[in-house]
């Protein structure tokens, strides 16, 4: 597998609509409108529907063309856990608004916005490396877990054990920084204080475990990941690619 370079990760980050120098600017193909949008609180209690935001990766399946709406959230209903896909990622199916069509999306291509969450991606205040920290996981947010539970034949305890057991982001998992979504540390020095060539490939990472601050009302889910000499304390699942073969 070819890893992105430090420079590519910075230039292709989804918060930037353009890449390159001012005189040689090009549209950034990894730009995500969700990264510059504001998501307000909602009066909904997330009991029968929840707000999901979809990343451009869902477009790999033409059946999902209507899910990407310039970063706007979609009210999704009838959430159902569908096990893992071929890459080992957990999948969720759902219907949209009052429609009957059921969509199927893997966990690395959507984000959850709980009703009590306010997310402000104002470009003057946000830090690129924290773009995804306000978003939640349907596998940790109690209300969305309850929605999926209604579509399952399992009891609550057994269902929760299943989605936790099938979580691919476990300690020891080898990962790579996901181009467009992972913003590397500004620290370009090794333990020997030698400056890293920013045009070289960014190193692989190892998941150490869950982040220390995961338990909140919104069900946010982050991981501690060690990339070479640098440990990142709050990495969102969408920022990583799982490496099955080296």
N, C-alpha and C positions, 0 to 999 in steps of 0.2 A: 504494500500500500504506500502511495506517495503522500507524504504529509504536507500541509500548507506551511509556508515560511512565516516567520514573525511578521514580515512586511505585508504579506498577503492577508493575514488575519486582521491586521489593522486597517488596510485599505478596503477590504471587502466587508467590513462590519456592517450589519443590517441597519445601523442608525444613520449611515451616510448615503444620501441619494446619489452623490457623485464621488468618483475616485480619481486620483491623479492630481497633478499640479494644476493651478488655475488656468494656465494656457493649454493644457493637454487633458482637460477634464473629460471623463467618460461616465456614462450612466453606470451605476453600480448594480449589477444583476442580482445581488443579494439583498438589496434594500427592502425593508419591510415597513409598511405604513404603520403597523402596530407600534413600532419603536418610536414614533413621534406623535402618537395620539394620546389623548387624555380620556380616561375611563372614570366616570362619575359613580357615586353611590347609586344604588337602585332600591326602590321601595319594595321590590320583590323579596320574599323570604327564602328563595331558592328551594322551594318544596317540591314543585312539579317540573321546573325548568331551571336551567342555569346558563350563564353567559360564557360561551367559548369563543376564543380567537384562534384562527387557523393560519399556520405558516405556509409559505409557498411550496413546501415539500408535498403537501396534499395533492398538488396539481400533477404529480407523477401518475395519478390515477384520474383519467378523464371524467370519471363518474363524480368527481369531487369539484368540478370546475366552479360551481356556484358557492363554494364555501369561503373562498378568498374574496373579501369585499373591502379592499383598501384598508385593511386593519380594523374594520368595524366588527364588533362582537355579534354573535348570532345566538338567539335563544334556542337552546337544544333541549329536547324532551326524550323521555323513554330511554335513558342511558342504560346500556347493557354491556357487561364485561364479556369480551369475546376471546379471552385467552391470549396467547402470544403469537406473533407473526413469524415468518421464516427467519427473521433476524433476531428473534428472541425478545422483541419489544411487546409490551402489553397493548392490546387493542380495545377500543370502545366503539360500539355502534349506537346510533341515535337517530331521531327524527328532528326535523327543523320546523319551528313555529307550529302551524297546524297541518303540515304536510304528512304524507304517509310513507314517502320514500325513506329507506333506512341507509344511512351512510356508515362507512367503516373507516376509522382513522387510528393510526398507531400513536403512541404517547409522545413521540419526539416531534410531532407536527401540530400540536395544539396546546393552548394555554387556557387556564380557567380564571375567571374574574368573579369572585364571590360578591354578593350584593352589598356587603358592608365594606368593600375595598374601594379606595380611591387611588387611582394610578395617574400620576402626572409625568408624562415623558417630555416635558418642555426641554428643548435642546440646550437652553442656556444654563440649566441647573443639573441635568442628569449626568451621571458618570457612565460611560459606555460599558464598563465592566459590571455595572449593576442594572443593566437594562431589564433583566428577567427576574430580579429578586422580588418584585411586588406580586408576581403571578403565582397562582396556586396549582395544586395537582388534584385531579378528580379522584385519585387513589388515596388521598390523605384528608381532603375536605369532607367533613362529616355529612353534609347535606347531599353531596354527589355520591358518596358511598351508599347512603340510604336509597338514592334513586336506583343505583345499580342493584342493590340488594332486592328491591321489589321485582326485578326482572330475573332473579336467580332462584334456583330451587334449594339453595343452601341456607342454613341458619346464619345469623349475623356473625358469630364467632368463627365459624368455619369459612365463611365467605372472606372475612378480613384476613384470615390465615392464608387463604389461597392467593389473594392479590399481593400479599407481602412475600409469599414464597416464590411467586413468579416474577417478582421485581428483578430486572436484570442488573440493576446498579448496586452490586454487593461488594464488600471489601475484597480487594484482590483483582477486581475486573480491570483489564487493560483497555484504555480508552485513548482516543485522539481528540484534539481540539476540533470542533465542528466549524468549518469555514462559514463565515457570515454571522455566526452567533457567539463565538468565543473571542473575547478581547484579552490579549495577553498582558501580563504585568509589564510595567515600564522598566522593571529591573532587568537589564540585559547583561548582568554579570554572573559568572559562575562562582562556586565556592572559593576558587583560587583568584578571584577578582580579575579574571580575564574577560574582556568585553566579547560578547557573542556577536557573530556576524548575523545581522538581521535578515539577510537573504538566505540563510540556511534553514532547513526544516525545523519546525517546532517539535520538541520531543514528545514521545508518548507519555501518557499519565497512568497512574494507578489509583483506583478509588480506595481511600483509607477507611471511610465509613460515612455515616450520616453526619451532617453538620450539627453543631451543638445547639442551634436555635431553631429547631424544626417544629416544635410543638406550640402552635398558635391556633387561634380560632379559624383562620383561613386555610389551614391545611397546606402550608407551603412545604416544599420538599427539596432540600438541598444536600449536597455531598461535599465532603472534604476530599480533594484530589491533589496528588503530588505529581507535578510535572518536573522531572529532573530535580533541581535544587529548590524549586519554589512550590510551596503548598498553598492551594487556594481553599479558603474556608467555606465558601458558599457558592457552589457550582450548580446551576440548574440543569436538570436532565437534558433539555434541548440543546445545551451547549457542548454536549459530548457525543462522540460516535464510538460505539462499542466495537472493539477489534476482536474478531473471532479467529483471525489468522494473521500471523506476522510474516 
